Amino acid sequence: MTSFISSRIWMVWLVLVVAALFSWWTAAGRPFDTSTAQLGGAIAVAIGFCKTWLIGKHFMDLCDARPLLHWAFDPWTVLIGGVVVALVLLRRDAQANLLMSGRTGARYRPVAER
C-alpha cells in the first residue's frame, strides 16, 4: 500500500519538530550559564537556518527544481545564516565590552546608576 505522504516527508517533519524544541531549549538559556548565554541565541539562529534549508529542500521542492535554483539556495542559506549568527555573537560581545569598559552611554547604564 503506497502512502500519499512519503516517509521522507514525515522524517523531515520529525526533524523540524525536534529542532524547534531544541532551539527553544537553547534560546531559553537552559544549558548555558549567564556568561555564555549569547551562545544559546546563536545556536537557536543557526538551527533556524537549518530548518529553513530543510523546508526549502523538502517542502518547497527545491531538490527537484532547476539546477540554478538548487545551487543558489544552498550558498544563500549558508551565507545569510552565517552572517546572522556572526552578528548575534558580535553584537552581544560588543555590548559586554562596552559594559566592562565603563564607557557606556545612557542606553547601557543600569537603572540604579541613572
N, C-alpha and C positions, 0 to 999 in steps of 0.2 A: 504494500500500500504506500503510495507516494504522498508526501505531505505538501500542502500548499506553501507552507513556510519551511524553508530548508533548515537543516540542523545548524548550518554555518551561521545563519542569522540569529538563531537562538543563542549560540555560543558568544557571538559578538554582543548581543544584548546582555547576557550574563556578565561579560567582562565590563561593559559600561556601567552596570549597576554596582558591581564590586568596586570599580574605580571611583564612582561617585561617593560611595560610603567611605572609602579610604581617603579621598581628598577632603571630605567633610571632617574626618577624624584628625587629619594632619593640620588643616587650616584652623581648627579649634585649639591647636597648640597642645594637644594631649601628650604626644610623645616627646615634647621639647620643653626645656626649662625657659625661663624668661630671657636668658642671654642668647639663645638660638631660636627664638620664636619666629623670626623672619624666615627661617628656613622652611617652616611649615607652610607659609604662604607661597613661597616659591615652588615648593613641591606640588601644592594644590593647583597652581597655574600650569605647571608642566603636565600634570595629569589631565587638566582641561584641554590642553592642546593635543595630547594623545587621544583623548576622546573625540576631539574634532577630526583627527585623522581617521579614526575608526568609522565615524559616522559618514564622513565623505567617501571613504572607500567602499563601505558595505551597504549603506542605506541610500546613498545618492548615486550609487553605481559608477563611481569613478574608476573602479578596477576594470570595467568593461568599456570605458569611454575611449575616445581617440587618444593616441599616444601623447599628443601635445598637452591635453588636459591631465592625463595620467602623470606625465613627467613634471608638470608645473605645480601640481598640488603638493607633492612631497617636499620639494625645497621651500615652498611658501610656508608650509606648516612648521618646518624646522627653523627657518629664518625668523619668522614672526614670533613663534613660540620662544625661541632663544633670546630674542631682543626683549620680549616682555618679562621673561624670567630674570634677565640681567637687570632690567630697570627696577623690578621689585627688590632685588638684592641690593643694588646700588643706592636706591632711594632710602632704604632702611639704614644702610651703613652710613649714608650722608647725614641722616637725622641723628644717629648715635654719635657721630663725630662732632656735630655741632653741639650736642648736649654735653659731651665730655670736655670740649674745649672752653666752654663758658662764654663763647661769642655767639650767643643765640639772640634772635630777635624776639619781639613780643609774642610772636606766634608760637614759639617753642618754649617759652618760660612757663614753669609750673605756676599754678594758680596762687599758691602761697607766696610767691615772690612778687606778684603784681601789685 
